[in-house]
Amino acid sequence: MRILFFLACLVVCLPTAARAEHIKIGILKTTASGPIFIASAKGYFAAEGLEDELVFFASAQPIAVATASGAIDFGNAGFTGGFYGLAGDGALRIISGGASEVPGYHNQAFLASNKAWGAGLRSLKDMPGHSFAVSQIGSPPHYAMGLAAQKYGFDLKSVRILPLQSIPATEAALIGGQADASGATGSLAGGILARGEAKLLGYMGDETPYQLSGTFASRKTADERSDTVRRFLRGLEKGYRDYDAAFIQDGNRHDGPTAPEMLAIVAKGTGQTPADTARGLPYIDAKGRLDIADVIRQYEWYKAQGMIKGAATPETIIDRRYVVGLEKRSQ
């Protein structure tokens, strides 16, 4: 009887002891989320004792809000004015890098509507007097257009920014000609161009390189759940590694032997065909390292635009307990 009682207790207690910690990860259905899709599909989070739930959003800014509020545990998305505002108030911390716009990588693109192209909008220099669709004020394409204005010497105020609340809405406005131009995510831009629904003004990696996205957590999570954060990052780093091995070699776009498998995973995550997905695969550092200098530049730009009210400095929003900077590339 004692043995039976012990075995019964063991059966009851084991599932509790082995139960994985449930985490919610906020992401977009874009190729920049590739390492997250891969880490989830390959069981890398599960191997760290985490039961991951991917929560999809229509644009980046709400992911920052949801992370700060505790509605989700981690966010992986483009850095926005809303993100920097919350981080400046002390609510969010960057814990890892993500996708970057770099020369030679055809990811996010500046696109002109066919209507505006026909009327003479043929380059970024021509943007003054035209409209530019974004999901929200302060979204990454808004920042990229700000960089383009600096590069080509025109006032950003001469461009009419149209905040349309979601990425699908900006795509529809561009294709329908309600917006003269927009900045399309990599997995959308390739399809739009292939179908002839818009014209290319330039790729952001070539025109306006910057750190597009990263992974972040609330300050409370970063401070009080360090073991969870580190386990999450270990799983994510394996996703970075697999993405790099499949699509990047020595910093250059190149398909490796595992590319078909990884492309299928990323395509399933984005809800696109593998062919459309392959047209917009961004550069992502193999270890998820962060371009700290550019994040500081972004912070200062958003602050100059009046989108950051907090008293924090940019360094305080980068959690050095977890982040590895690109200045440590040789290590």
N, C-alpha and C positions, 0 to 999 in steps of 0.2 A: 504493500500500500504506500509505503514511504517513497519507493521508486516511482510509482505511478503519479503520486502527488508532485514530486520533483519535476518529472517530465511535463506534467500539465502546466506547472509554473513556467517552465522553460519555453514552452510553446507560446504562452501568453506574453511573456516578457521579451522574447527575441524581436518581434516586429517593432516594438516600441524602441528598443535599443538601436535597431538598424534603420529606423525611419530617417529618411533624408530631410534636410532642411529645405523648405519650399522658398524659392526666390522668384520675384517678378522682374523681368528685364524689359524696359521700354525701348523699342526700336522702330525704324521706318522700313518699309518694304523696298529697300534700295540695295544696290550692290555694296555700298559702304558698310552694310551690316553683315557682309559675307563671313567674317570670322565668328560672329555670334551664331549665325546659322550653322556653320560647320561644327563649332564646339558643342552645340545642342544636339545635332544629328549624330555626331560621332560618340556621344556619351561622355565627353570630357568633363562637363559639369557634374554629371552623375558620379563619375569616378572620384570626385572630390566631396561626395556626400551631399550634393545639392540637387534638388528637384526643380529644374528651371521651367518657368512659364514665360513664353515670349508674348509681350503685350504690344500690339501694333497701333501706331498713331499716324495721323494724316500729315503731320508736319513736325518739325523739330522742337519748336518752342514749348508746346504742351508737355513734352517729355520732361523738360526741366522742371516745370511746375509740379508734375506728378511725382517726380523724384524728391523734390524739396518737401512735399506734403506727406511723404511716406506711403503714398498710394502704390508705388513700385519701389523696388529696392535699389535698382541700378538703371541708369540711362545710358544709351549709346546713340549719339546723334550729333548733328552739326552744332557748333558753338554759335549761339544766337545772342542778340541783345538782351532777351529775356533771361537767358542762362546767366550772362555776366551780371545782370542786375541782381538776380537772386544770390549768385556767388558773392557779389560785392557786399550784400547784406549779411553774409555769413551762413547762408542756408545750404550751399553746395560746395563740393570739393572735386576737382579733377583727380582721378585715380589712375588713368591710363590714356595713351594716345589713341589714334584711330586712322581714318583715311586722311590723305593729304593731296592737295592739288600741286603737282610737280610737272615741270616741262617734259614733254614727250608722252605723257599719259592722257589719253583722250577720255576723260571722265565727264565732269560737269561742263556744260557748254553754254555760251551766250548765243541765243538763237533769235533771229528776226522772223516775224510773221511774213508769210508770202505777200500779204497786202502791203506791209511797210517796206519790204524789200523792193517791190515793184514801184513804190513811191520814192525810192532813193536811199533807204537805210541800208548801206552796204558795209559799214565797219563800225567799230566802237567809237571812233572819232565823230561819227554822225549822230550819236545818242542825244545830244542836247535838243530839247523840243519834242522828244518822243516819250512814250510811256514804257515802263518796265514792270512786269508782273512778278510779284513775290508772294510766298505763302503768308508771311507776316512782316511787318516792319521789324528790322533787325535780324532777319534770317540770313544765312550764309550768302546767298546770291546778292542780297542787299549790300553786304560788306564787300563782296567781289566787285560790284558796280562802283562802290566807293573807291576801291583800289584802281579801277579802270579810269575813273574821273581824275585821280591824281596822276596816273601814268600819261594820260592824253591831254591834260591841262584844261579840263572844263569843270564847271561848278556842278556838283552833284544835284544841287537844287534846280538845275535846268532840266533834270530828268524827272518825269512824273512817276513816282513809285506807287504801284497799285497793289495793296495788300488784299489778297483774295482768300485767305484763311486755310487753304490746303494746297498740296502739290497737284492733285488732279485738277483743281480749279484753275491753277496757273497754266497748266498744259492746255486745257480747253480754251482759255482766253487767247493763248498764243495761236493755236491752230485755227480758231474762229476769227482771228483778226481783231478781237476786242482790245488786245494789248499789242503794242508794236514789237515788243521784245520780251524775253524772259531768260532766266538761268535755269536750265533743265538738268536734273540729276542724270548721272551717267547712264543708268539703265533705261531711262526714258529718252534721252537725247538721241541715242543711236537709232532707236526705232523711229522716232519722229523724222530724222534726217533720211533714213532709208526709205520711208514712205513718201518723201517729198512734201511733208506737211509744214515745213519751215526751212529757213536757210541759216547756214552757219556764219556767225560773226567772229567766232574764235573759241578756243578751249581755255577754260580758266587756268589749267595747269601751265599753259604757254603764256597767257596774258597776265594773270594775276595769281601766282603761286601763293598758297597759304595752307595752314593746318585746318582742314575742313571739319573734322569731327574728333570726338574722343569719348571716353567713358567716365561717368561721374556718379557720385553718391551723395546723399545728404551728409551734412557735417555730423549728425548724430550717428549715422551708420558707420562713417569713417572712424569716428572716435570710439564707439561702444561695441562695434561688431568687427573688430580687426581680423579675427580668425575667419569669419565669413567672407570678408573682402579679399583676403589673401587666397582662400580656396577658389573663389570666383575668378580671380585674376590668373591663377595657375591654369584653370580650365580654359580661360579665354586665350592665354598665351599659346596653348596648343592649337587653338583655332587660327591665331596669327601665323604660326609656324606652317600649318597645312596650306593656308591661303598663299603664303609666300612661295612655298615649294611648288604649288600648282601653277601660279601665274606670274611670278617674279623671280628673276635670277640676277644676282649682283646689281640690284637696283633697277634693272631693265625689264620691260614687259616681255615675258617669254613663257610659253606653256611647257610645263613639265609633264612627266608620265601620269601624274595623278589629276591633271587638269579636267578630263571628262567627268570623273567622279565628283570633284569639288564643284564644277560648273553645274552639274545636275542638282546638287544640294542648294547652291545659291539661287539657281533659277526657281526651284520649288519655293524658296523663301520669299523671293520677290514676286512670285506669281506670273513670271514671264517665261517665254521660250528660252532654251539655252542659247539660241542664236542671238536674240535681243539682249540677253544678259551679258554675253561675251563682248558686246560692243561697248560696254561701259564699266569695265573693271578698274577701280581706282588703285592708286598706289597706297599700300598699307605696310608700315614698318613690320618686319618679321618678329620683333619683340614688343610691338605696341609702344615704342618710345615716342615721346612728345616733343614737338618743336616749341620749346619753352619761349624762345625769343619771339616767335610769331604770335603765340598766345598773349604775351605781354603787349605786342603791337596791336592785336585785336582789342584787348581790354581798353587800351588808351583811345582807340578810334571810337569805340562805342561810348566811352565816357565823354569824348568830345562832341558826340551827337546828342548828348543829354539823356542817354538810356541807362546810365549807371548813377545811382544816387548815394550808394553806400560809401563809407570812409575807408574801406579795405584797399590794400594795394594788390596789384595783380599776383604777386608772389604768394599772398595768403590764400588764394583760391586753388593753388597747385599743391596737392598733398604730397610732400616729398617722402613720406613714409612708403608710398606706393609707386609714385611716378619715377620713371627713368627718362632723363632728357636726352635729346639727340646729341648734346655736347659730349656725351659719354659713349659715342658710337664705337670707339676703339676698344672698349672694355668687353 
